[in-house]
Amino acid sequence: MLTPLDIHNKEFKRSFRGYNEEDVDEFLDRVIKDYELLYRENIELKENMDRLNSKLEHFQHMENTLHNTLIVAQETAEEVKLNAKKTTELMIKEAEINAQKLVEEAANKVRRMASEYQDLKKQVDVYRVRMRTLVQAQLEILGESGEDE
């Protein structure tokens, strides 16, 4: 690329009846000035573009990071939800098993108590029969002793 210094250092051959040297030098000075301004502006624009491209890359990287973070968060939320569901199902299953055990224990206790009740009822019946028999025997003895007198 042509630089302002290249324009400044450029020398032309002199020829008879050529252009007026002062006019050419004046014009070249103006061209050098304008070109130098454009040249610097171009450099600044390139630097600005590089800086903006760098920022763009940074923001794209941030966007990718945020996107990945969001995906991980969604996956984690799904995993937590699934684990909570499994834990709840397990707790319900354990509660059902415990409830079933309690029902079975209560039923066994009721059966035992019913059996004990029947045993006690039989014992009461046997005790009554024995008491009747004993009372009758005592009455007979009293009746016999009353007759003897």
DRENPA-3360 file (N, C-alpha, C; in nm, 2 decimals, always signed):
BEGIN
1 = MLTPLDIH = +0.08/-0.12/+0.00/+0.00/+0.00/+0.00/+0.09/+0.12/+0.00 ~ +0.05/+0.22/-0.07/+0.12/+0.35/-0.09/+0.11/+0.43/+0.04 ~ +0.22/+0.48/+0.10/+0.22/+0.56/+0.22/+0.24/+0.70/+0.18 ~ +0.20/+0.79/+0.27/+0.23/+0.93/+0.25/+0.38/+0.96/+0.23 ~ +0.46/+0.89/+0.29/+0.61/+0.91/+0.27/+0.65/+0.87/+0.13 ~ +0.59/+0.77/+0.08/+0.62/+0.73/-0.06/+0.58/+0.84/-0.16 ~ +0.47/+0.90/-0.13/+0.43/+1.01/-0.22/+0.53/+1.13/-0.21 ~ +0.56/+1.16/-0.08/+0.65/+1.27/-0.06/+0.79/+1.25/-0.12;
9 = NKEFKRSF = +0.84/+1.13/-0.12/+0.97/+1.10/-0.17/+0.98/+1.07/-0.32 ~ +0.86/+1.06/-0.38/+0.86/+1.03/-0.52/+0.92/+1.15/-0.60 ~ +1.01/+1.12/-0.69/+1.07/+1.23/-0.77/+1.04/+1.19/-0.92 ~ +1.01/+1.30/-0.99/+0.97/+1.28/-1.13/+1.09/+1.34/-1.22 ~ +1.10/+1.28/-1.33/+1.20/+1.33/-1.43/+1.16/+1.47/-1.47 ~ +1.26/+1.55/-1.50/+1.23/+1.68/-1.54/+1.25/+1.68/-1.70 ~ +1.16/+1.75/-1.76/+1.17/+1.75/-1.90/+1.14/+1.90/-1.95 ~ +1.18/+1.92/-2.06/+1.16/+2.05/-2.12/+1.02/+2.07/-2.15;
17 = RGYNEEDV = +0.96/+2.18/-2.12/+0.82/+2.20/-2.14/+0.73/+2.11/-2.06 ~ +0.77/+2.06/-1.95/+0.69/+1.98/-1.86/+0.60/+2.06/-1.78 ~ +0.54/+2.01/-1.68/+0.45/+2.08/-1.59/+0.53/+2.18/-1.51 ~ +0.46/+2.28/-1.46/+0.53/+2.38/-1.37/+0.56/+2.30/-1.24 ~ +0.69/+2.31/-1.20/+0.74/+2.24/-1.09/+0.67/+2.28/-0.96 ~ +0.65/+2.41/-0.94/+0.59/+2.46/-0.82/+0.45/+2.41/-0.81 ~ +0.37/+2.42/-0.92/+0.23/+2.37/-0.92/+0.23/+2.22/-0.88 ~ +0.32/+2.14/-0.94/+0.32/+2.00/-0.91/+0.35/+1.98/-0.76;
25 = DEFLDRVI = +0.45/+2.05/-0.71/+0.49/+2.04/-0.57/+0.38/+2.08/-0.48 ~ +0.31/+2.19/-0.51/+0.20/+2.23/-0.43/+0.09/+2.12/-0.43 ~ +0.06/+2.08/-0.55/-0.05/+1.98/-0.56/-0.01/+1.85/-0.48 ~ +0.12/+1.81/-0.50/+0.16/+1.69/-0.43/+0.16/+1.71/-0.28 ~ +0.19/+1.83/-0.23/+0.18/+1.86/-0.09/+0.03/+1.84/-0.04 ~ -0.06/+1.89/-0.12/-0.20/+1.88/-0.08/-0.24/+1.73/-0.08 ~ -0.20/+1.66/-0.19/-0.23/+1.52/-0.20/-0.17/+1.44/-0.08 ~ -0.04/+1.48/-0.04/+0.02/+1.41/+0.07/-0.06/+1.43/+0.20;
33 = KDYELLYR = -0.10/+1.56/+0.22/-0.18/+1.59/+0.34/-0.31/+1.51/+0.34 ~ -0.39/+1.52/+0.23/-0.52/+1.45/+0.23/-0.50/+1.30/+0.24 ~ -0.39/+1.25/+0.17/-0.37/+1.10/+0.18/-0.33/+1.06/+0.32 ~ -0.25/+1.14/+0.38/-0.20/+1.11/+0.52/-0.32/+1.11/+0.61 ~ -0.42/+1.20/+0.60/-0.54/+1.20/+0.68/-0.62/+1.07/+0.65 ~ -0.64/+1.04/+0.52/-0.71/+0.92/+0.49/-0.64/+0.79/+0.54 ~ -0.50/+0.79/+0.53/-0.42/+0.68/+0.57/-0.44/+0.66/+0.72 ~ -0.43/+0.77/+0.80/-0.44/+0.76/+0.94/-0.59/+0.71/+0.98;
41 = ENIELKEN = -0.68/+0.77/+0.91/-0.82/+0.73/+0.94/-0.84/+0.58/+0.91 ~ -0.78/+0.54/+0.80/-0.79/+0.40/+0.76/-0.73/+0.31/+0.87 ~ -0.61/+0.35/+0.92/-0.55/+0.27/+1.03/-0.64/+0.27/+1.16 ~ -0.69/+0.39/+1.19/-0.78/+0.40/+1.31/-0.91/+0.31/+1.29 ~ -0.96/+0.31/+1.17/-1.08/+0.23/+1.14/-1.05/+0.08/+1.15 ~ -0.93/+0.04/+1.10/-0.89/-0.10/+1.11/-0.87/-0.14/+1.26 ~ -0.80/-0.05/+1.34/-0.79/-0.08/+1.48/-0.92/-0.09/+1.55 ~ -1.01/+0.01/+1.52/-1.14/+0.00/+1.57/-1.22/-0.12/+1.54;
49 = MDRLNSKL = -1.20/-0.16/+1.41/-1.27/-0.29/+1.36/-1.21/-0.41/+1.44 ~ -1.07/-0.41/+1.46/-1.01/-0.52/+1.53/-1.06/-0.52/+1.67 ~ -1.07/-0.41/+1.74/-1.12/-0.40/+1.87/-1.27/-0.45/+1.88 ~ -1.35/-0.41/+1.79/-1.49/-0.45/+1.78/-1.50/-0.60/+1.76 ~ -1.42/-0.65/+1.67/-1.42/-0.79/+1.64/-1.38/-0.87/+1.77 ~ -1.28/-0.82/+1.84/-1.24/-0.88/+1.96/-1.35/-0.88/+2.06 ~ -1.42/-0.77/+2.07/-1.54/-0.76/+2.16/-1.65/-0.86/+2.12 ~ -1.67/-0.87/+1.99/-1.77/-0.96/+1.93/-1.73/-1.10/+1.97;
57 = EHFQHMEN = -1.61/-1.14/+1.95/-1.57/-1.27/+1.99/-1.59/-1.30/+2.14 ~ -1.56/-1.20/+2.22/-1.58/-1.21/+2.36/-1.72/-1.23/+2.40 ~ -1.81/-1.15/+2.33/-1.95/-1.17/+2.36/-2.01/-1.30/+2.30 ~ -1.96/-1.34/+2.19/-2.00/-1.47/+2.14/-1.96/-1.58/+2.23 ~ -1.84/-1.57/+2.29/-1.79/-1.67/+2.39/-1.88/-1.67/+2.51 ~ -1.92/-1.55/+2.55/-2.01/-1.53/+2.67/-2.14/-1.60/+2.64 ~ -2.19/-1.57/+2.52/-2.32/-1.63/+2.47/-2.32/-1.78/+2.48 ~ -2.21/-1.83/+2.42/-2.19/-1.98/+2.42/-2.19/-2.03/+2.56;
65 = TLHNTLIV = -2.11/-1.96/+2.65/-2.10/-2.01/+2.79/-2.24/-2.00/+2.86 ~ -2.31/-1.89/+2.84/-2.44/-1.88/+2.90/-2.54/-1.99/+2.84 ~ -2.53/-2.01/+2.71/-2.61/-2.12/+2.65/-2.58/-2.25/+2.71 ~ -2.45/-2.28/+2.73/-2.41/-2.41/+2.79/-2.45/-2.42/+2.93 ~ -2.44/-2.31/+3.00/-2.48/-2.30/+3.14/-2.63/-2.33/+3.15 ~ -2.71/-2.27/+3.06/-2.85/-2.29/+3.06/-2.89/-2.43/+3.04 ~ -2.82/-2.49/+2.94/-2.84/-2.63/+2.91/-2.81/-2.72/+3.03 ~ -2.70/-2.69/+3.10/-2.66/-2.77/+3.22/-2.77/-2.75/+3.33;
73 = AQETAEEV = -2.81/-2.62/+3.34/-2.91/-2.59/+3.45/-3.04/-2.67/+3.42 ~ -3.08/-2.67/+3.29/-3.21/-2.74/+3.25/-3.19/-2.89/+3.28 ~ -3.07/-2.95/+3.24/-3.05/-3.09/+3.27/-3.05/-3.12/+3.42 ~ -2.99/-3.03/+3.49/-2.98/-3.05/+3.64/-3.12/-3.04/+3.70 ~ -3.20/-2.95/+3.65/-3.34/-2.93/+3.70/-3.42/-3.06/+3.67 ~ -3.40/-3.11/+3.55/-3.47/-3.24/+3.51/-3.43/-3.35/+3.60 ~ -3.29/-3.36/+3.62/-3.24/-3.46/+3.71/-3.29/-3.45/+3.85 ~ -3.30/-3.33/+3.90/-3.35/-3.31/+4.04/-3.50/-3.35/+4.04;
81 = KLNAKKTT = -3.57/-3.31/+3.94/-3.71/-3.34/+3.93/-3.73/-3.50/+3.93 ~ -3.65/-3.56/+3.85/-3.66/-3.71/+3.84/-3.62/-3.77/+3.97 ~ -3.51/-3.73/+4.03/-3.47/-3.78/+4.16/-3.58/-3.76/+4.27 ~ -3.64/-3.64/+4.27/-3.75/-3.61/+4.36/-3.86/-3.71/+4.34 ~ -3.90/-3.73/+4.21/-4.01/-3.82/+4.18/-3.97/-3.96/+4.23 ~ -3.85/-4.01/+4.20/-3.81/-4.14/+4.25/-3.81/-4.15/+4.40 ~ -3.76/-4.05/+4.47/-3.76/-4.04/+4.61/-3.90/-4.05/+4.67 ~ -3.99/-3.97/+4.61/-4.13/-3.97/+4.65/-4.19/-4.11/+4.63;
89 = ELMIKEAE = -4.17/-4.17/+4.52/-4.22/-4.30/+4.49/-4.17/-4.40/+4.59 ~ -4.04/-4.39/+4.62/-3.98/-4.48/+4.72/-4.04/-4.46/+4.86 ~ -4.06/-4.34/+4.89/-4.12/-4.31/+5.02/-4.26/-4.36/+5.03 ~ -4.34/-4.34/+4.92/-4.47/-4.40/+4.92/-4.47/-4.55/+4.93 ~ -4.38/-4.61/+4.86/-4.37/-4.76/+4.86/-4.34/-4.80/+5.00 ~ -4.24/-4.74/+5.07/-4.20/-4.77/+5.20/-4.32/-4.75/+5.30 ~ -4.39/-4.64/+5.28/-4.51/-4.61/+5.37/-4.62/-4.72/+5.35 ~ -4.64/-4.76/+5.22/-4.74/-4.87/+5.20/-4.69/-5.00/+5.26;
97 = INAQKLVE = -4.56/-5.03/+5.25/-4.51/-5.15/+5.32/-4.53/-5.15/+5.47 ~ -4.49/-5.03/+5.53/-4.51/-5.01/+5.67/-4.65/-5.02/+5.71 ~ -4.74/-4.96/+5.63/-4.88/-4.96/+5.66/-4.93/-5.11/+5.66 ~ -4.89/-5.18/+5.56/-4.93/-5.32/+5.54/-4.88/-5.40/+5.66 ~ -4.76/-5.38/+5.71/-4.70/-5.45/+5.82/-4.79/-5.41/+5.95 ~ -4.82/-5.29/+5.96/-4.91/-5.25/+6.08/-5.04/-5.31/+6.07 ~ -5.10/-5.32/+5.95/-5.23/-5.39/+5.94/-5.22/-5.53/+5.97 ~ -5.11/-5.60/+5.93/-5.09/-5.74/+5.96/-5.07/-5.76/+6.10;
105 = EAANKVRR = -4.99/-5.68/+6.17/-4.96/-5.69/+6.31/-5.09/-5.67/+6.39 ~ -5.17/-5.57/+6.35/-5.30/-5.54/+6.41/-5.39/-5.66/+6.40 ~ -5.40/-5.72/+6.28/-5.48/-5.84/+6.25/-5.43/-5.95/+6.34 ~ -5.30/-5.97/+6.34/-5.25/-6.08/+6.43/-5.28/-6.06/+6.57 ~ -5.27/-5.94/+6.62/-5.30/-5.90/+6.76/-5.45/-5.93/+6.79 ~ -5.54/-5.89/+6.69/-5.68/-5.91/+6.71/-5.71/-6.06/+6.71 ~ -5.64/-6.14/+6.63/-5.66/-6.29/+6.63/-5.61/-6.35/+6.76 ~ -5.50/-6.30/+6.81/-5.44/-6.35/+6.94/-5.54/-6.31/+7.05;
113 = MASEYQDL = -5.59/-6.19/+7.05/-5.68/-6.15/+7.15/-5.81/-6.23/+7.15 ~ -5.86/-6.25/+7.03/-5.98/-6.33/+7.01/-5.96/-6.47/+7.06 ~ -5.84/-6.53/+7.03/-5.81/-6.66/+7.08/-5.80/-6.66/+7.23 ~ -5.73/-6.56/+7.29/-5.72/-6.55/+7.43/-5.86/-6.53/+7.50 ~ -5.95/-6.45/+7.43/-6.08/-6.44/+7.48/-6.15/-6.57/+7.48 ~ -6.14/-6.65/+7.37/-6.21/-6.78/+7.37/-6.15/-6.87/+7.48 ~ -6.02/-6.86/+7.50/-5.96/-6.95/+7.60/-6.01/-6.90/+7.74 ~ -6.02/-6.77/+7.76/-6.07/-6.72/+7.89/-6.21/-6.76/+7.91;
121 = KKQVDVYR = -6.29/-6.75/+7.80/-6.43/-6.79/+7.81/-6.45/-6.94/+7.84 ~ -6.36/-7.02/+7.78/-6.37/-7.16/+7.81/-6.33/-7.19/+7.96 ~ -6.23/-7.11/+8.00/-6.18/-7.13/+8.14/-6.30/-7.08/+8.24 ~ -6.37/-6.97/+8.20/-6.48/-6.93/+8.28/-6.59/-7.03/+8.29 ~ -6.62/-7.09/+8.17/-6.72/-7.20/+8.16/-6.68/-7.32/+8.25 ~ -6.55/-7.36/+8.23/-6.50/-7.47/+8.31/-6.51/-7.43/+8.46 ~ -6.47/-7.31/+8.50/-6.48/-7.26/+8.64/-6.62/-7.27/+8.69 ~ -6.72/-7.22/+8.61/-6.86/-7.23/+8.65/-6.90/-7.37/+8.67;
129 = VRMRTLVQ = -6.87/-7.46/+8.58/-6.91/-7.60/+8.59/-6.85/-7.65/+8.72 ~ -6.72/-7.63/+8.75/-6.66/-7.68/+8.87/-6.73/-7.62/+8.99 ~ -6.75/-7.48/+8.98/-6.82/-7.42/+9.10/-6.96/-7.48/+9.12 ~ -7.03/-7.50/+9.02/-7.17/-7.56/+9.03/-7.15/-7.70/+9.09 ~ -7.06/-7.77/+9.04/-7.04/-7.91/+9.09/-7.00/-7.90/+9.23 ~ -6.91/-7.81/+9.27/-6.87/-7.80/+9.41/-6.98/-7.75/+9.50 ~ -7.06/-7.65/+9.45/-7.17/-7.60/+9.53/-7.27/-7.71/+9.55 ~ -7.30/-7.79/+9.44/-7.40/-7.90/+9.45/-7.35/-8.00/+9.54;
137 = AQLEILGE = -7.22/-8.03/+9.54/-7.16/-8.13/+9.63/-7.17/-8.08/+9.77 ~ -7.15/-7.95/+9.79/-7.16/-7.89/+9.93/-7.30/-7.90/+9.97 ~ -7.40/-7.86/+9.88/-7.54/-7.87/+9.92/-7.58/-8.01/+9.95 ~ -7.53/-8.10/+9.88/-7.57/-8.24/+9.90/-7.51/-8.28/+10.04 ~ -7.39/-8.24/+10.07/-7.33/-8.27/+10.20/-7.41/-8.20/+10.31 ~ -7.45/-8.08/+10.28/-7.53/-8.01/+10.38/-7.67/-8.07/+10.40 ~ -7.72/-8.11/+10.29/-7.85/-8.18/+10.29/-7.84/-8.31/+10.36 ~ -7.74/-8.38/+10.34/-7.72/-8.51/+10.41/-7.69/-8.49/+10.56;
145 = SGEDE = -7.62/-8.39/+10.59/-7.59/-8.36/+10.73/-7.72/-8.31/+10.79 ~ -7.80/-8.24/+10.72/-7.93/-8.19/+10.78/-8.02/-8.31/+10.81 ~ -8.02/-8.41/+10.73/-8.10/-8.52/+10.75/-8.06/-8.61/+10.86 ~ -7.93/-8.61/+10.88/-7.87/-8.69/+10.99/-7.91/-8.63/+11.12 ~ -7.93/-8.52/+11.14/-7.96/-8.46/+11.26/-8.10/-8.49/+11.30;
% end
